[in-house]
Amino acid sequence: MEKFEYKTLVIDTEGFFGGKVDTGELEDRINMFGDAGWEMIGTTTTNQSYGASKSIVIFFKRRKNSDI
């Protein structure tokens, strides 16, 4: 039976009201996880106020190595 492990990455947004994201930094962080074997499986944002996002939450998974 396949087994997986999961990791969560939280990126806080910037700006007075939030919602501003440095896309270059975001891509660098996602690619770093990809290079380590993690596959991005989903994203969501957290609300701050008036529809602005406080942070981006990114979910990753990768297959666990079998010890057998």
C-alpha positions as MATLAB code, in Angstrom:
seq = 'MEKFEYKTLVIDTEGFFGGKVDTGELEDRINMFGDAGWEMIGTTTTNQSYGASKSIVIFFKRRKNSDI';
ca = [
       0.000    0.000    0.000;
       1.345    3.419   -0.921;
       1.980    5.864    1.887;
       2.333    9.614    1.643;
       3.604   12.427    3.810;
       2.273   15.970    3.698;
       3.687   19.442    4.245;
       2.023   22.857    4.568;
       3.652   26.137    3.528;
       2.167   29.454    4.682;
       3.176   32.642    2.837;
       2.053   35.885    4.481;
       0.928   38.652    2.157;
       2.241   42.190    2.363;
       0.766   45.659    2.244;
      -1.318   47.655    4.695;
      -4.488   45.733    3.823;
      -2.673   42.558    2.787;
      -3.152   40.807   -0.513;
       0.182   41.757   -2.099;
       2.386   38.822   -3.063;
       5.957   38.744   -4.347;
       5.358   36.205   -7.134;
       9.073   35.664   -7.695;
       9.592   34.684   -4.064;
       6.465   32.504   -4.171;
       7.707   30.656   -7.277;
      11.147   30.189   -5.708;
       9.637   28.648   -2.570;
       7.315   26.341   -4.552;
      10.181   25.239   -6.832;
      12.351   24.540   -3.783;
       9.721   22.079   -2.535;
       9.364   20.566   -6.021;
      13.121   19.999   -6.212;
      12.888   18.124   -2.894;
      10.239   15.782   -4.339;
       7.112   17.505   -3.005;
       4.080   17.822   -5.307;
       1.746   20.788   -4.781;
      -1.769   19.412   -4.333;
      -3.779   22.462   -3.301;
      -3.902   26.060   -2.159;
      -6.196   28.322   -0.201;
      -6.078   31.811    1.273;
      -7.007   33.192    4.660;
      -9.260   36.232    4.826;
      -8.221   39.355    6.641;
     -10.956   41.900    5.906;
     -12.950   43.215    2.974;
     -11.857   40.258    0.844;
      -8.105   40.818    1.258;
      -5.968   37.751    1.886;
      -3.781   37.615    4.977;
      -1.806   34.606    3.773;
      -1.593   31.885    1.151;
      -1.597   28.297    2.372;
      -0.050   25.721    0.040;
      -0.321   21.953    0.532;
       2.251   19.437   -0.737;
       2.575   15.664   -0.673;
       5.193   13.113   -1.588;
       5.412    9.361   -1.523;
       7.059    7.928    1.609;
      10.078    5.712    1.086;
       9.325    2.094    1.851;
      11.359    0.642    4.720;
      10.678   -2.919    3.546;
];
